[in-house]
Amino acid sequence: MKITVADSKTTPLTAPEIIMTYARDLDDGKYPIANVLASIAEELSLPNTDQVQIGNTVFVGHVGKGKHKNTMFGRAFNLDTAQNFVRNGLKYVAYLQNKGIKYYRTEFAAPEYVTAFKLWYERTKNTDTEVDVVQLSDGSYRAYIYIGDDSLKEFWRI
């Protein structure tokens, strides 16, 4: 499986390009690519869906309702370099804080992303924001971020 990497500092892509390339790169032949893209398009059109692009990463989140309006479950379509992805993720957490999100959760299979969460943990450890990752019984990962009140605006300057 070939994973495309496009440095957002030299090759900025649009959200549709990122999502299309990401889906194509992960195509294992199990489902027709047209079905995968249709599924993603349907997901993006769901109510309470938030989508933002930072660098060559598209973050998609689903905001809770009612008493859970400050929670979000999401994922990222990333084609950016590892260093840029770490920066993009920190900016995304600051973006979520600005939106009033307090609890964020995501699941992923690639162990490489654990390193990014460790770096986010290190970067936020002197704040009241908390980052944790657990490995699930099937070998995949679940990450939790509690977004505190200490300002994360500085991450926009990274």
C-alpha positions, 0 to 999 in steps of 0.5 A: 500500500502506497501512502501519498505524502504532500508537504503542505508548505510546498504542495498545498492541496484542497480538501477534495484532493486530500480525501480522494487521494487518502481513500485511493491510497487505502483502497484494499480492493474490498470495496469499490473506490466509488462506494468508499467516496460516496460513504465519505460524502454521506458522512460529511453531509450528516448533521452536526458534522464539522470539517476543517482543513489545516495544512494537508490534513482534513479533520472531520468531527461529529459533535454531540447533541444536547448535554453532549454538545461539547463532545466530538468524535472524529478522524483525520484524512492526512497527507501531510508530512509527519512534522506538519501533521503534529503541528496541524493536530495541535492547531486543531485542538486549539480550534476545538477549544475555540468551538467549545469542545471539551472532549474529543475522541478518535480511533485509528489503526496505524501505530505511527499516529501514536507518536503524534499523540505522544508529542501532543501530550508533551506539548500540552502537559503544562496546561489543563488539557490532557491527551491519552491513547489506549490500544484496543483488543483488536490492535487498533487505538483509541485516543482521548483528549480532554480540552481544558480552559488554559488557552491553546491559542499559541498553537496557531503560531507553531 
